[in-house]
Amino acid sequence: MCVGGPPNPIVPIRPHSDRTTRRVGALCGSGTNVIQHGPRVPCAVTSAAMGEEQRLSAGEQLATAREGFESGTDFTVAVEEEFALLDPETLLLVNRFEELQAAARGTELEPDLVGELIASEAEVRTGKCADFTAAAAMMSTRRGQLQALTRDHGLLLGSTGTHPWARWQDQRIIDTPHYRRNDELLRYVVWRNNSFGLHVHVGIRGADRAIAVCNALRNFLPDLLALSASSPFVEDVCSGLHSARTQIFTRMFPRCGIPDAYAGWQGFEDYVALLYRIRSISEHTQLWWSVRPHLAYPTVEIRICDAQPDLAESQSLAALMHALAARCARAVDEGEPLPDLPNRLLEENLWRAIRYGLSGELIDFDHGEPVPARTRIEQLIDWVGPVADEIGATPFLAVPAANAAERQLARFAEGATLREIYAEQVAAGERIG
C-alpha cells in the first residue's frame, strides 16, 4: 500500500519571457523574476508545504527530525522520478510545468506531481509504500498518469539524466520562494542544473541507526551511479562521460556528492547546526548530499542516480537502493562490519562511475585492485539477497546487458545523431507495463 502526501499549493506565476527571466538575474545580480518550487515530498508529510519558508527554527527542525526517526517505521519506501517536458516535434525542453500542475488539480496525481527547479521538468512520487512490490506498481501508475496528462497537453516526456542539446539559457526557474532563494544563493550553479534524477527514500527507525546507514551507503554510491548512468550527451556534444548529470549537479553544488561519515546523530546534528549558525544554509533542503537523512520525515534518501528511460530498469535500480539501505540497517543491528572508506578513496570510484559507468572498472579496496563494475553490482545483489526477499525487492533486481548510457553510446558509435538517439530514449519511456 502506498500513501500519497497532501496537495501542494499552486503558486501564481508572473508573466515574463523565458529568456529574459534568466538574463535579468544574470545581469543585475538580483533574484528578481527568477523562480522555483518547493522541497521534494515523497511521503505523507506533516512538515512545511512545498515552496514555503522553513517554519521551524534550526534547533526545532533538528529536534523534530530526531524524534521522527526515533518513532519511525523501518524499510518503508518512496520513489521520486524526474522527467523532461518535451515538444513532440523538436524534442526540445518546453517551460509548461505550471500548466500541467493546474490541469492535475482534483485528480489522483495532484499531490504527487511536483515542480523541480525548472518549468520544463516535472517530478512524480509514489508516496510512502510498505514494501517494494507496492512501490514498483505505483512507479508504473505514476508514469502512466503523467504520460496521459502530458499527451493531453501535446507534450512528450524524456527521462535521461540530461537533455542532449537543450540550452540551459532557455529554461525558466519556477516561481516559488524555495527556488527563488536557491537562485539568489547559487546563481550560475543552479541555472546550469538542467538535470533529471531518480531518488529513493527508505524508512529507518532510530536516529543513530539512520546515521549509521547513511555512513555505510556512502561506500556504495559509485556502484549505484555506474549502474544508473544515462547521460552521455549534453550541450549538443558527446561528453565522453557516462553521467554528465553528475558532473553538472553533484560536482557544482555545495554540500553535494559523497558526505562525510558522522559519529552518530549528535555528530550530524552538530555539523548541521553549525551550518545554520554561520548562515551557510537557511533551510534543511540546502543539504544536497547524494545520501542524507531527510529532516522533514524519517527517511534516508539516496540521490545519486540518473533518471531512467526504461520503467523496468528504473524499478530495478530503485529496488537495489531500497535493499541496500535495509541490508545496511540489518548489518548495523547485528554488528556486522561495514565498509568505512575515506572520501578520497570513494572519490576515485565516483570519478570512474562518472567517466566509464557500467562499462568500466571500480576499485575493490579490500583487495587493492580494480574489478569490472558489473561484477561489483552482481556482488551487491548477492549481499542484499536475504533482506531483498523480505521487502519484496528480489524479483526486480537485475543487471542489464547494457544500461541506458551504454545503449546510447553504442548507437552514437554506429553513426546515429543525438536527435535520433534521444527519440529512441523517449520512445522507450513510453512503454509501461
C-alpha positions in Angstrom: 0.0 0.0 0.0 1.2 3.5 -0.9 0.1 6.7 0.8 0.4 10.0 -1.1 1.2 13.3 0.5 -1.1 16.3 0.9 -2.0 18.5 -2.1 0.6 21.1 -2.8 -0.4 24.8 -3.2 -0.3 26.3 -6.6 1.9 29.4 -6.7 0.8 32.0 -9.3 3.5 32.8 -11.9 4.4 36.3 -13.0 4.2 36.8 -16.8 7.6 37.2 -18.4 9.7 35.9 -21.2 11.6 32.7 -20.6 15.0 34.0 -21.8 14.6 37.5 -20.2 14.0 35.9 -16.8 17.3 34.1 -16.9 19.2 37.1 -18.2 17.7 39.6 -15.7 19.1 37.6 -12.8 22.4 37.1 -14.6 22.9 40.8 -15.4 21.6 42.6 -12.4 22.7 40.1 -9.7 19.2 40.1 -8.1 16.7 37.3 -7.7 14.0 39.4 -9.4 11.7 37.2 -11.6 13.9 34.1 -11.2 11.8 31.4 -9.8 11.4 27.9 -8.1 9.3 25.1 -6.4 9.5 23.5 -3.0 11.3 20.6 -1.4 10.8 17.1 -2.6 7.9 15.5 -0.7 7.7 11.7 -1.4 5.6 10.5 1.6 2.7 11.7 3.6 4.1 14.7 5.4 3.5 16.9 8.3 6.2 19.4 7.6 6.0 22.8 5.8 4.3 22.8 2.4 6.2 22.9 -0.8 7.9 26.2 -1.6 7.4 27.8 1.9 10.0 29.1 4.3 11.2 26.5 6.8 8.8 27.3 9.6 10.8 25.8 12.4 14.0 27.2 13.9 17.2 25.2 13.2 17.0 23.7 16.7 13.4 22.8 16.4 13.9 21.3 12.9 16.7 19.1 14.2 14.8 18.1 17.3 11.7 17.3 15.4 13.7 15.2 12.9 15.4 13.2 15.6 12.0 12.5 17.2 10.7 11.4 13.8 13.5 8.9 13.3 13.1 7.5 16.9 9.4 6.8 16.2 9.8 5.9 12.5 9.0 2.7 10.7 11.6 0.5 9.2 12.0 -0.1 5.4 9.1 1.8 4.1 10.0 3.2 0.6 9.1 6.1 -1.6 10.4 6.8 -5.1 10.7 10.1 -6.9 11.3 10.3 -10.7 12.1 13.5 -12.6 11.1 13.9 -16.3 11.8 16.4 -19.0 8.8 18.1 -20.7 9.3 18.0 -24.4 7.9 19.5 -27.6 6.8 16.4 -29.6 8.1 17.8 -32.9 11.5 19.2 -31.9 12.1 17.2 -28.6 13.3 20.5 -27.1 12.5 21.3 -23.5 9.4 23.4 -23.0 8.5 25.5 -20.0 5.0 24.3 -19.2 5.1 22.7 -15.8 2.6 25.1 -14.2 0.1 24.3 -17.0 0.3 20.6 -16.1 0.1 21.3 -12.4 -3.0 23.3 -12.9 -4.6 20.6 -15.1 -3.8 18.0 -12.4 -5.9 19.7 -9.7 -8.6 17.4 -8.3 -7.0 14.3 -9.8 -5.3 11.4 -8.1 -2.0 12.7 -9.5 -2.2 16.2 -7.9 -0.5 15.6 -4.6 2.3 13.6 -6.2 3.1 15.8 -9.1 5.6 18.5 -8.1 7.9 21.0 -9.6 11.7 20.6 -9.6 13.7 23.8 -10.3 12.9 24.4 -14.0 9.5 24.8 -15.7 10.5 22.2 -18.3 10.7 19.5 -15.7 8.1 17.5 -13.7 8.6 15.1 -10.8 6.2 12.3 -9.8 6.3 10.5 -6.4 5.0 7.1 -5.4 4.1 8.2 -1.9 5.1 6.1 1.1 4.8 2.3 0.4 5.0 -0.6 2.8 7.2 -2.7 0.5 8.9 -2.6 -2.8 6.2 -4.6 -4.6 3.8 -1.7 -3.9 6.3 0.9 -4.8 7.1 -0.7 -8.2 3.4 -0.9 -9.0 3.0 2.8 -8.1 6.0 3.8 -10.2 4.2 2.3 -13.2 0.9 4.1 -12.2 2.6 7.5 -11.7 4.4 7.2 -15.1 1.1 6.3 -16.8 -0.7 9.2 -15.1 1.9 11.7 -16.1 2.1 10.4 -19.6 -1.7 10.8 -20.0 -1.5 14.3 -18.7 1.3 15.4 -20.9 -0.3 13.7 -24.0 -3.5 15.7 -23.3 -1.4 18.8 -23.5 0.6 17.9 -26.6 3.8 17.0 -24.8 6.2 14.1 -24.5 8.4 13.0 -21.6 12.1 12.4 -21.5 13.9 10.6 -18.8 17.7 10.6 -19.3 20.0 12.3 -16.8 20.5 15.3 -19.1 18.8 16.6 -22.2 21.3 16.1 -25.1 21.1 19.5 -26.7 18.7 21.9 -24.9 20.3 25.2 -23.8 20.1 25.9 -20.1 19.8 29.6 -21.0 16.3 28.9 -22.4 14.9 27.2 -19.3 12.9 29.2 -16.7 13.1 28.5 -13.0 9.7 28.0 -11.5 8.3 30.7 -9.2 8.3 29.6 -5.6 10.0 31.0 -2.6 12.2 27.9 -2.2 13.7 28.2 -5.7 13.9 32.0 -5.6 16.1 31.6 -2.5 18.2 29.0 -4.3 18.6 31.2 -7.3 19.8 34.1 -5.2 22.2 31.8 -3.3 23.6 29.7 -6.2 23.2 31.8 -9.3 25.1 30.2 -12.3 25.4 26.9 -10.4 21.6 26.5 -10.2 21.0 27.9 -13.7 23.2 25.2 -15.2 21.4 22.4 -13.3 19.1 21.2 -16.0 19.3 17.5 -15.0 17.0 14.7 -14.1 17.4 12.1 -11.4 15.9 9.1 -9.5 15.7 9.4 -5.7 14.6 6.7 -3.2 13.6 7.3 0.4 13.8 4.4 2.9 12.3 4.5 6.3 14.9 3.8 9.1 13.9 3.7 12.7 16.3 5.3 15.2 18.3 8.5 14.7 21.8 7.0 15.4 20.9 4.0 13.3 19.9 6.3 10.4 23.3 8.0 10.5 25.0 4.6 10.6 23.0 3.6 7.5 24.0 6.8 5.7 27.6 6.3 6.7 27.5 2.8 5.1 25.7 3.8 2.0 28.4 6.3 1.2 30.6 3.4 0.1 28.1 2.1 -2.5 27.2 5.4 -4.2 29.7 5.0 -7.0 28.3 1.5 -7.8 24.7 2.9 -7.9 25.8 5.7 -10.2 27.6 3.3 -12.5 24.5 1.2 -12.8 22.2 4.2 -13.4 24.3 6.2 -15.8 22.1 7.5 -18.6 23.5 10.9 -19.6 26.5 10.8 -22.0 25.2 13.7 -24.1 24.8 17.3 -23.1 25.1 20.7 -24.7 24.9 19.1 -28.2 28.0 17.0 -27.7 29.0 13.5 -26.7 30.6 14.4 -23.4 32.8 11.3 -23.2 31.2 10.7 -19.8 28.5 8.1 -18.9 26.9 10.5 -16.4 27.2 14.1 -17.4 24.4 14.9 -15.0 26.7 14.0 -12.0 29.4 16.4 -13.3 26.8 19.2 -13.7 24.9 18.7 -10.5 27.0 16.8 -8.0 30.3 18.5 -8.8 28.9 22.1 -8.9 26.5 22.3 -5.9 27.8 23.0 -2.4 27.2 20.3 0.2 26.7 17.8 -2.5 28.1 14.4 -3.6 29.5 12.0 -1.0 29.1 13.3 2.5 31.4 12.8 5.5 30.7 10.0 7.9 29.3 11.2 11.2 29.7 10.0 14.8 26.0 9.2 15.4 23.1 11.6 15.3 24.8 14.1 17.6 27.8 14.4 15.3 25.5 15.0 12.3 23.3 17.4 14.3 26.3 19.4 15.5 27.5 19.9 11.9 24.1 20.9 10.6 23.6 23.3 13.5 26.9 24.9 12.6 25.8 25.4 9.0 22.6 27.2 10.2 24.5 29.2 12.8 27.1 30.5 10.3 24.3 31.1 7.7 25.6 28.7 5.2 22.1 27.3 5.0 18.7 28.7 5.8 16.7 25.5 5.3 17.4 21.8 5.5 16.8 21.2 1.8 20.1 23.0 1.1 21.9 19.9 2.1 22.2 18.3 -1.3 24.3 15.3 -0.5 23.9 12.1 -2.6 22.7 10.3 0.6 21.2 12.1 3.5 18.9 11.7 6.5 15.9 13.7 5.5 15.0 16.3 8.2 11.3 16.6 7.2 10.4 12.9 7.7 12.3 9.9 9.0 13.9 8.5 5.8 17.3 8.0 4.4 17.3 9.5 0.9 19.6 8.2 -1.8 20.0 10.8 -4.5 23.0 9.7 -6.7 21.2 8.1 -9.7 20.5 9.4 -13.2 16.9 9.2 -14.3 15.9 6.1 -16.3 14.2 6.0 -19.7 13.0 2.4 -19.2 10.5 1.7 -16.4 11.8 -1.8 -15.7 15.3 -0.5 -15.2 14.1 2.3 -13.0 12.2 -0.2 -10.9 15.3 -2.5 -10.7 17.6 0.4 -9.7 15.1 1.6 -7.0 14.8 -1.9 -5.7 18.6 -2.2 -5.3 18.7 1.2 -3.4 15.9 0.1 -1.1 17.5 -3.3 -0.5 20.9 -1.7 0.2 19.6 0.6 2.8 17.7 -2.2 4.5 20.7 -4.5 4.3 23.0 -1.9 5.9 20.5 -1.4 8.7 20.4 -5.1 9.3 24.2 -5.2 9.4 24.2 -2.4 12.0 21.8 -4.3 14.1 23.8 -7.5 14.0 27.2 -5.9 14.5 28.4 -6.9 11.0 31.4 -4.9 9.9 30.5 -2.4 7.1 33.0 -0.5 4.9 34.1 2.8 6.1 36.3 4.3 3.4 37.5 7.9 3.4 36.2 10.3 0.9 39.5 10.4 -1.0 39.1 6.8 -1.9 35.4 6.9 -2.6 36.0 9.9 -5.0 38.3 7.6 -7.1 35.4 5.3 -7.6 32.9 8.1 -8.1 35.0 9.5 -11.0 35.3 6.1 -12.6 31.5 5.8 -12.4 31.0 9.2 -14.0 33.5 8.6 -16.7 33.0 4.9 -17.6 29.7 3.9 -15.9 28.8 0.2 -16.1 31.4 -0.3 -18.9 34.4 0.4 -16.7 36.0 -0.8 -13.5 35.6 0.1 -9.9 38.2 -0.3 -7.2 37.9 -3.2 -4.7 39.7 -1.5 -1.8 39.6 -4.7 0.2 42.0 -6.3 -2.3 43.5 -3.1 -3.7 42.6 -3.8 -7.3 40.1 -2.7 -9.9 37.2 -5.1 -10.9 34.5 -4.8 -13.6 31.7 -2.5 -12.4 29.2 -5.3 -13.4 31.0 -7.7 -11.0 30.6 -5.2 -8.2 26.9 -4.8 -8.8 26.4 -8.6 -9.0 28.2 -8.9 -5.7 25.9 -6.3 -4.1 22.8 -8.1 -5.4 24.1 -11.3 -3.7 24.8 -9.4 -0.5 21.4 -7.8 -0.2 19.6 -11.0 -1.1 18.1 -12.1 2.2 16.7 -8.7 3.1 15.5 -8.1 -0.5 13.3 -11.1 -0.1 11.7 -9.6 3.0 10.9 -6.2 1.4 9.7 -7.5 -1.9 12.6 -6.3 -4.0 14.1 -9.6 -5.2 12.0 -10.0 -8.4 13.2 -6.6 -9.6 17.0 -7.0 -9.0 19.0 -7.4 -12.2 22.0 -6.1 -14.1 21.1 -5.1 -17.7 23.1 -6.4 -20.6 23.6 -2.7 -21.4 22.4 0.3 -19.4 21.0 3.5 -20.8 24.3 5.2 -21.3 25.9 2.2 -22.9 23.0 1.8 -25.4 23.1 5.5 -26.3 26.9 5.4 -26.8 26.6 2.3 -28.9 24.1 4.0 -31.2 26.4 7.0 -31.4 29.3 4.8 -32.5 27.1 3.4 -35.2 26.6 7.0 -36.6 23.2 7.8 -35.2 22.6 11.5 -34.4 21.9 12.8 -30.9 18.3 13.6 -32.0 17.8 10.0 -33.3 19.2 8.6 -30.1 17.1 10.8 -27.8 14.0 10.0 -29.8 14.7 6.3 -29.1 15.0 7.0 -25.4 11.8 9.0 -25.3 10.0 6.1 -27.1 11.5 3.6 -24.5 10.0 5.7 -21.7 6.5 5.4 -23.3 6.4 1.7 -22.7 4.7 1.0 -19.4 3.6 -2.4 -18.2 
